[in-house]
Amino acid sequence: MDRPLMTPEGARIAVRDAVVMDVQDHWIEGPERRVRIRLYRQPAALPASVLLYFHGGGWVAGDLDTHDSFCRIMCEWARCAVVAVDYARPPEYRFPAAVQDCYAVTEWAATQGCSLGLDSTRLAVAGGGSGGGLAAVICQIARDRCGPYIGFQMLLYPVLDCLARNRSRIQFATGFGLTAEMLDWYLAQYVNAGQSLAHPWLSPARHASLHGLPEALILSADCDLLRDEGRAYARQLKKAGVRVRHTVFRGMQHGFINYPGKHHSARKAIRLCAQALIEHFDLDPGTHGTA
């Protein structure tokens, strides 16, 4: 009788080893608390450039699972590692806990990420909604503290100005997904009474200086109360000498990129994100941030 080609366990190991993506959860020791991260990577591409991803959900509702599919797509399509951050959420942990956690993981990626096969010299940040605001904040903190070096920021319909009073805030206050009432509720969970909403860690668009920040891709939804602050931030960055690409997706509402099966524009936006990362990581570190 012929011997079997392999054992069942051998077949399982072979299939596991052939999987394109390795996904594992880890814990990072931050200065204030331990932070859970989810690391997505392609084992054959080490050391890997790194996208740090901060989930949305109004600081309160999102988690690693709600944005898992986007992280997987970026890892596969952009051929980079993705580090998704499970930052402390309100109301259990209020501002600035989320900012502290996101910065702690960014520092870890730059100083210790090599232990997990990451290229600490090639870092980018991204996030949607509240996570997009966190990504913008982390870029500003890293610049102000002279590190770590972040080469690219990808802001998806971000919260950038908690005091914004503009046309889109009025036009899309109700009836278009994220409402003004919902945003106010999220802020009330996140921020303690008496805290100024003009603080740049809450409203990065109000930072005194935007010079020297990473190159940016900002995506906005046309029917989103956050649309105009994304547009305004793009103008501010350009005025400060930062290279920026800003795209508004017509007819889309806040969070549309999470529904690629429903919207052609979501698929287009995802491809745009992946291509922007590919183009950025193909360049040498240190060549970004100026127009």
N, C-alpha and C positions, 0 to 999 in steps of 0.2 A: 504494500500500500504506500502511495506517495505521501511524503510528509507534508503537513500544511505549510503554506507559504509564511504564515505568521500566527501568533496567538491572538485571541481577542484583545488582550491587554496591549499587545504590540500594535495592533491596528488602531486602538484608541489613542495611544501615544503618538503614532504617526500622523493621525488627523489633527491632533492638538498642536503638534509642532508645525503643521502646514498652515495653520490659521494665520491670516494676514496680520491680525491685530492682537496685541496682548493688553488686557485691561485689568488693572489691579488697584485696590484701595490701600492707602498708606496713611500713617499719622505723622504729622510734622510738629515738632516742639517749638511753639511760638513763645514770645516773651510774656504773654498774658494767659495763654491756654493752649492745649493741644488742638491742632486743626487737621481734620480729615481731608485728604485729597484723593482724586481718582486719576490715575495715570494711564493714558492711552498711548501706545507706541507700536511701531512696526519693528520687530526684532532685527530685521535685516538692515535697518537704516540707523545704526548707532555709531558715534554719538549723534543724537537727533536734535535739530532745532526745536524750540519750545514755544507753544502757544499757551499762555496762562489764561484760563477762562473763568469769568465770574458770572454766575447765573443771575437771571432776572427773577421777577416775581415780587416786585415791590419790597425787596429786602426780606420780606416775611414768608412768602408762599413757595418760592422756588427751592430746588435742592439739586443734588447730583443726578437724580433720576429724571427730573422733568426736562433737563437739557442734555441728556445722554446721547440722543441721536445726532444732534448737531456736532458734539465733540467727536463722535465716531467718524462722521463724514469729513470733518476737518483733518483728522488724523490720516484717513485713507487718501483723500483727494489732494490735500496740501503736502502730504508726505512729511509731516512733522509730528512730534510728540505733543500731546495735549495734557495739561495739568488743570483739571477742574477743581475748584476750591469750594469746600463745604464750610463757608464762613459762618460765624456765629450770627444767628438770626434773632430779630426782635419778635415779641416784646421781652423774651427771656434775657437777651443781651442787646442793649441799646447802643446807639451811636456813642463812640466811634469804634465799637467792637468789630464790625464788619471790615472797616478800613484797616484796622490793626492786623486782622487775620490775613487779608489779601496781601498786605505789604510783607508780612512775615513769610508767607509762602513764596513771594517773589524773591525775597532775600535768600531763602533756602534754595530755590532753583539756581540762583546765581552762584552760591557758595558751596552747596552740597549736592546739587542735582547730578553732578558727574558720577556719583555713586550709583545712580540708577540709569546710567547711559545717556544723560542729557548733555547737550552742548550749552554750557552756561554763558557763552559769549553771544548766543543768538536767541534773544528773548523777544516775544511779542505779547501783547495783552489784548483781551477782547471781552465783550459782555453785551448783554441786551437789556434795555430798560434801566432798572436800577443797577444792574451789573455793568452796563455801559458807562454809567456815571462813576462807578467804582474803578473801572479801567482808566478813565480819564484822570481820576484822583490819584491813582497809583503812579501814573506817569509824572504827574506834577510833584508828588512826594519824592520819587526817585531822582528827579532833576534837582529839587531843592536840597536833598541830602547827598548829592553827588554819587548816586548809585542806588541800586544796580542799574547797569545800562539796559535800557529798553529801546529797541529799534523801531517798533511799529505798534500802533494802537488801532483797533478795529471796534468802532462804536456803533452798535445797532440800536436805532431809535432810543438814544440814551436820555436819562434824566440828568440834566446839566445845570439847571437853574431852578431851585425850589421856590424862588420868588418871581418867576417869570410871569409877565402880563403881556400877552401878545395875541395876535389874531387867531392862531390855531388853538390856544388855550380857551378862547371864547367859542370859536366855531365848532369845536369837537368836544365840548365839555360834557355832553351827554349823547348817548345813542351810537357810539362808535367804538365799542369795546371798553378800553380803559377810559374811565370817566374822571372828571375833576373831583367828584366826591370820593371815589376809590383812591385816587392819588393822595388826597388829604388824609384819608384813613390810614394808608400805609405810612405816611410821614408821622402821624400821631403815634403809631406803634414803634417807629424807629427812633424818633428824636424826643428827648425829655423836654418838658415844658420849660420855657425860658431860654432854650438854646437858639442862637441866631441861625436862621436858615441861610444867611449870607456867607457862612463859614465855607471856605473853599473845599473842605472835605465833604460838604453837602452839595455845594453849588460850584463846581470847578470852573464854570464860565465866569465866575466873579473873582477868580484869582487875580492878583494885582499884575502878574506878568505871565504871558504865555510863550515867551521866547525860549528857544532851546528844547522844545518838546518833540517827541517822536513824530515821524510821518504818520498821517492819519487817513483812514477810510471811515467815513461816516455814512451810514445808511438810514434814511428816514422813510416813514410811511406817510403818504399823502393825507390820509384821513386820521390823523393822530394828534392829540393835543400837545404832544412833545415835538411836533415837526419843526416849528419855527425856532426852538432853542438849538436844535441840531444844525439848522441852517445858519443861525447867528454864530454858533461856535465855530463852524467852518470858516466863516468870514473873519472872525477874531484870530484864528490860527494863521490864516493866510496873511493877515495884516502883520502878524508877529514873525513872519518869515518861515513858517512851517509848511511843508508840502502837504496838501490836503486834496482828497477826492471826496466829493459829497454827491450822493445820488438819492433822489426822491422817487419812490415807487408809487406810481399813480394808482389811485383807487384802493390802496391797501390800508389796513388798520394796524394798530400797535400789535406787535407779536406775530405778524404774518409769516415770518420766516420759519416758525415752528410748524407750519402746515404745508409742506411741499406737495403733498398729495392733492391738496385742494386748490392751490394757487400756482399758476405758471410763474408769477412774479417771485414767489418764494424759492422756486428752483433756480431762477435766474440770479437771485440774491445770494444763494448758497454758492453757486458757481463763481460769482464775483468775489466772494470772500476767499474761497479756496485759491483762485487765481492770484489775488492780491498777496496772499501769504507766500505762494510759490515765487512770485516775482520778488518779493522782499527778501526771502531767505536765500535766493540765488545771488544776491548782492553781498559784498563784503561788509562785515560789521563796521560800524563807525561812519558809514557814508550817508546816513539819513538825517532828517530833521531840518534841512534847509531847502528852500524853494530853488 
